[in-house]
Every structure is written in structure tokens, then in C-alpha cells.
Amino acid sequence: MGWLKKTITDFLRDESGMGVVEIILIIVVLIAMVLIFKEQITALVKNIWDSINKSAKKIY
């Protein structure tokens, strides 16, 4: 578990590329989008899952 903490710490302290603020903003935007489109995402996943189940029943 120590290597995971070190890896995350090294990643957050690395100043090359994107900064921590940018990463946090991206995460906040993604969470907001999931909350806004929760019903549509749920319906899409349900439709995909139903399609997979129907295809699996045809095979077996």
C-alpha cells in the first residue's frame, strides 16, 4: 500500500503537464455531467445490458 501512496504523491507533485487544479476542475466537471445526465446514462447502460443479455440467450 505504501507504493500506491508514493505513486499518487509523486503524480500530484509532478509539475510537468497538467497541474492539480486542472485535474480537480476536470473531475468536478465530469461529476457535474454525471449528475445532470444520470437518467440518460442509466437508461443507456440498461439498454446495452439488455441487448447483451438478448444476444447471449441467442447463443446459448
N, C-alpha and C positions, 0 to 999 in steps of 0.2 A: 504494500500500500504506500510505502514511502516513495517508491519510484513514480507513482502516479501524481502524488503531491508535488514532487520535484519537477516533473514534466509540465504540469499545469502552471506552476510558479515560473518556470523558465519561459513558457509561452507568453504569460502575461507581462513579464519584464522585458521581453524582446522588443526593441524599439524599431526594428525594421518591419516594413509592411504596414498593416493596419494597426492602429492604436486601440487601446482598451475601450476608449469612449466610442469609437466607431463600431466595435463589436457589440457593445451594450446597446447602442442605438439600433443596430440591425436586429438584435434579439427582441427588443421592445416592439419594433415594427412587425416582426413575424408573429409575436404573441397577439398583438392587436388584430392582425389579419385573421388569425385563427379564431379569435373571439367573435369577430364580425361575421365571418363566413362559416361558423360552426355547423349550422344546419345543412348548408350545401355540402360541406366536406363530409359530414356524417352520411348524407344521402348518397354521395358519390362512392364512398367506401362500401356502403351497404349494397349498392348496385353491382360493384365489382365483385364483392364476395358472393353475391347470389349467382352471378354469371360463372364464377369459378366452380361453385357447387353444382350448377346445372351441367357444366362441361364434364366435371368429374363423374357425375351419375351416368352420362352417356358412355364414358369409357368403361366403367365397371358395370 
